């Protein structure tokens, strides 16, 4: 393992902990609806393709023909 890998393995958990602390602070600093609206908009690019693919399969591919 080189030094870069060691730094990444040490930095990644630290960054994750900081991000989770930021989420907790953000959750308690605003009301619940504003928090969820903000984070749904920020993470839309992650979950929307999976939801769209599921809906496409259900409504187009598995649709019963008359």
C-alpha positions in Angstrom: 0.0 0.0 0.0 1.4 3.4 -0.9 1.1 6.6 0.9 -1.8 7.9 -1.2 -3.9 4.8 -0.3 -3.1 5.3 3.4 -4.2 8.9 3.2 -7.4 8.0 1.5 -8.3 5.3 4.0 -7.7 7.8 6.8 -9.4 10.7 5.2 -12.5 9.0 3.9 -14.0 7.9 7.3 -13.2 11.4 8.7 -15.0 13.1 5.8 -18.0 10.7 6.2 -18.2 11.5 9.9 -18.0 15.3 9.2 -20.7 14.9 6.6 -23.0 13.0 9.0 -22.5 15.6 11.7 -23.3 18.3 9.1 -26.6 16.5 8.3 -27.5 16.2 12.0 -26.8 19.9 12.5 -28.7 20.8 9.4 -31.7 18.7 10.4 -32.0 20.4 13.8 -31.3 23.9 12.6 -34.3 23.9 10.2 -37.8 22.3 10.2 -38.2 18.8 8.9 -40.0 19.7 5.7 -37.3 22.2 4.7 -34.6 19.7 5.4 -36.1 16.9 3.4 -37.0 19.3 0.5 -33.4 20.5 0.3 -31.8 17.1 0.5 -34.2 15.5 -2.0 -33.4 18.2 -4.5 -29.6 17.8 -3.9 -29.7 14.0 -4.3 -32.3 13.8 -7.1 -29.6 12.8 -9.6 -28.9 9.7 -7.5 -32.3 8.1 -7.0 -34.3 9.4 -10.0 -32.7 7.1 -12.6 -33.5 4.1 -10.5 -37.1 5.2 -9.9 -37.5 6.0 -13.6 -36.1 2.6 -14.6 -38.4 0.8 -12.2 -41.4 2.7 -13.5 -40.4 2.2 -17.1 -40.2 -1.6 -16.6 -43.6 -1.7 -14.8 -45.5 0.5 -17.2 -44.0 -0.2 -20.6 -42.3 -3.6 -20.5 -44.6 -5.5 -18.2 -47.8 -3.8 -19.4 -50.4 -6.4 -20.4 -51.3 -6.2 -24.1 -55.0 -6.2 -24.9 
